[in-house]
Amino acid sequence: MKKLALHWKILLGMVLGVILGFVMTYFDGGKDIIQDWIKPFGNIFINSLKLIAVPLILASLIKGVSDLKDISKLSKMGGRTIGIYILTTVIAVSIGLVIVNLVQPGKSISEETRIQLVSSYESEAGSKIAAAEKQKEAGPLQALEDLVPSNIFNAASDNGNMLQVIFFAIFFGIGLILIPEEKSKPVKDFFDGFNEVILKLIDIIMLAAPYGVFALLAALVVESPSTDLFKALGWYAFCVILGLLLMMAIYGALVYVFTKKTPKFFFNGIAPAQLLAFSTSSSAATLPVTMERVEEHLGVDEEVTSFVLPIGATINMDGTSLYQAVAAVFIAQAFGLDLSFSVQLGIIVTATLASIGSAAVPGAGMVMLVIVLAQAGIPEAGLALIFAIDRPLDMCRTTVNVTGDAAVSMIVAKSVGKLGEPKVKNWDDNL
Ligand code: ASP
């Protein structure tokens, strides 16, 4: 049989998973069979990816920063990275706002459907609102305070503390730059080797990717709510997806303008990470694969990927911010509220910040949406309106989040002279 490229195998796994899920919903007990016998393999796959995330960030970031040799390079790259991340996020929110104002999906929701949706998803929405309450109580500098862990082992023991681990790794890397070379060399060599091991583990995990996504999608299909409610939300979903597609096109264009690499090259290189982002709905779980693809298939130097991508996975969520803008205005429209221009400008700011604050896990963007709603004076109970369709949209926005990180890493790499040719070296890709 002709050898298929990895992204085709993953795609095949996804399609077969969806088909199996649909078939099993027609059998009595089919859902239980999937949940008991198929879903665990999906969970094992996601867990193994998450397992790699913290050691990967530690090893690659310490190695990456210490390779920089001097700190001014770090601040130059850091400044550019954060600047471009914020810029793309603002573009994404603005696109979302323009589309939702033009299409006005909320106006087409009938009173009856609105009441039905709100009552079906009241309790689920309630738990998201409660989660957001905690965030809201925090002071303005809380995010900054949270950046510095008081104990690295505590920080590293929770995948939700990725930014703290990043902080420690950068700090440690700076320390390595500042000590004499004969002392730093053994430590660097250790992290070099450690990093290689982790990369090899990612290769091994990726061999299971087609089966993992098969299990994940089969489980998702049997667990998804009835499709009737989906239809009422069709225009809303259309706005989000249209915005996300536009964002993808913008990434292709930005990469072409700044690096002269074609969109085909870019999307071919990043495809397996996109498919994984779609299947797992988690930028954090996808991070190991994003790093591998960007480095080996897009030719970005490890110095750049190790810095730009872990930070991007946690703070750069263009898809999420776009979705938050569309969802906020959609809910307002459905409740018959007219949002003034200044309130919409406020949404640009809050959605940008909320997407930075969203954790890179499934459903996180919806929790932070509560804050955007509160800020704009839109009823938070409106969250129940969009619940039914949130998971599929989460899959799509996570794909954009990951693609955005990859595009920015190419642009940053080009700007610091660290964009080379792809160096595919692993056996997983050649199987
Ligand atoms: N699932 C998204 C991510 O991991 C975050 C979100 O929008 O819910 O990137």
Residues whose N, C-alpha, C, O or C-beta is under 5 A from the ligand:
A	BS01	LIG	S281 S282 S283 A284 T320 A359 A360 V361 P362 G363 A364 G365 M366 D394 R397 T398 N401
